[in-house]
Amino acid sequence: MKRLLYTATLLLMSIAFSGCDELFAYEDLLGKWAADFYYDGYNYRPLDGQEVDWFTFYRDHTGRYEYYDRGRLYYSDFDWEVRSGHQLEISFRDRGGRTYERYYYDWDARRNLMLSETSNFSRYTAYRLY
């Protein structure tokens, strides 16, 4: 009986802490993030000028992506959700419908937001809080 109670307690604690982790991740994403550098699997390359793009995450799960194209600044609005496994799902509102993107996210030692298309972060862009 003690073992069963111990196992049940551990299970409940892991559920509670994983929920806290997702809540923590959700709160940490809020704000405007500017691209700082790109990691290609071998080297880090700083981004500046018109290479920089921005993600802004709002509390109501909407956001804005800003980027340069041929010298002009554009933006695209989106909806976002945090999924299990540190996945970030973004649904861009395009004129012709919606475009879905899925990123893996994490934070580096300097609290930069890392966004990658792969779960092992073999390549990623790091964003700093703007």
Steps between C-alpha positions, in 0.01 A plus 500: 500500500786738584660432162171571319455826691861599424456423128173694484664799673788497252258481208296795628815705562629434148167606351493814714858595416460433129194728506709767672767460235247564222358800689851632558577460129179677406578800723861514382397525134301819549659815358690610193799291392767619250722258309850519646699217340470186292667166578552277195622192686865609487523877540313788657423790266378832643199656328460872454345759273247357259577141602320560829142388539268528802238285666258664743291267717193643673322354802183427296696256277525738207819652372682685229797397286704786348765458233681678219454411135696692236560785740139542612366407843194271493296326763273202527255435785469153649340284767723279714482206740755322717488123454661224701863421432596867478318544171367836391226497238449822304210559265565799273193683374567534128280654232434160350436323832742379763857378497610277786852485638627277778814584691679343792591756763734525795717756672878524497718599797444872427120449493483548124202327344623229261268400216584195292326285242661190657463368853878454543571869421765408242417837340313784664450874520540665841277796585566748780226682687468835326 
